[in-house]
Amino acid sequence: MTEAPTTAVSERRLRFLFTGGGTAGHVVPALPVAQALRSAGHSVYWAGSRSGLEERLTADQVDGYHGLAAGKLRRYWSWQNLRDAFAVLLGIVQALRLVHRLRPDVVFSKGGFVSFPVVLAAWLKGIPVIAHESDRTAGLANRLAYPFLKGLCTNFPEAPPGFTGTVVHTGTPLRAALQVGDGEQGRAFLYPADASAGGLPVLLITGGSLGADALNSAVRDALPELLQRYRVAHVCGPGKCPPEPWAQGYRPLEFVGEAWGDVLAAADLVVSRAGANALFELLELGKQTLFVPLSRAASRGDQIENAAYAQALGLAQVRSEETLTGAVLAADVDALAAAAPQLRDALARLERPDACRLIVSMLLNCAPA
């Protein structure tokens, strides 16, 4: 693991091309980096898919968005691989044209299948590429990109298997809105009729931006017991909220936008999926968390590895999705509350790199003189 070198502020206005997409996790952590570069007078452009997700997330955050054809990179045989192979080839051609036209000084990749054509195009044009890997083991797009990278930033202290180049442990850039969250405003947002609610602690349960059906089912079963001791704020996912009327002290939400920082600040305990970005945001904010990682049946097991890392360091507790029931969830939340003092002590000792500064340093150092 290498420390990022100290960088003098560039006197030249540089052009950076960011790429990544497929999920919010391949976009959102890069936005503080883009903001820092633009604040320093540099230009930042984004190359993503044409799905609309990345363009919405980067709106007003970059100097220009460019949609490319994107084929999914699968680890298994499917007839769709044939169709997507053509999409990948088209994406490479489009990326080559884009890189030739924009002439960026450096490319920064946050991963996802749309990033590979851009990384390859930059390498073919002799443009340095820095990537950021969120998980302990890299996704397929980042693994394919390894030979073309000048450096790799990581969330976890150890280098991911298979990469032998320059690695800098940066952690995850934390969104500014999360750092200034207001718990009082969060409670007022969640419970406008009674923000105090008798002083009961706030339990925040989230399955991510799309929700988690297994977690939602367990919450429904556990709710009568949980509401005896907690106020429950539940991010269910789009179209997954139960119909009104809701039980007193229970606030379901399809998703949370600008108020997310305040909602996190209001939460005394959290139950969450274990995607790397969500995991590190919760750890950096010092939240006592029970992680319920996505099972291997529905993923490559990256969330299981992420959660195991936090548990091994005494930073969080973990429950496997396969053993999750309403009764188990209620018992686990009570155990989390009982362990809160030990978790707080462990979280207070957690190393918190200045991720945004370290990544900006790497990008500036890679720019041609």
Helices and strands as residue ranges (DSSP letters): E 15-19, G 24-26, G 28-30, H 31-39, E 43-49, H 53-58, E 64-68, H 80-102, E 106-109, H 115-124, E 129-133, H 140-145, G 146-148, E 151-154, E 167-169, H 176-179, H 183-190, G 197-199, E 202-206, H 213-226, E 231-235, E 250-253, H 260-266, E 269-272, H 276-284, E 288-291, G 296-298, H 302-312, E 317-318, G 321-323, H 326-338, H 340-348, H 355-366
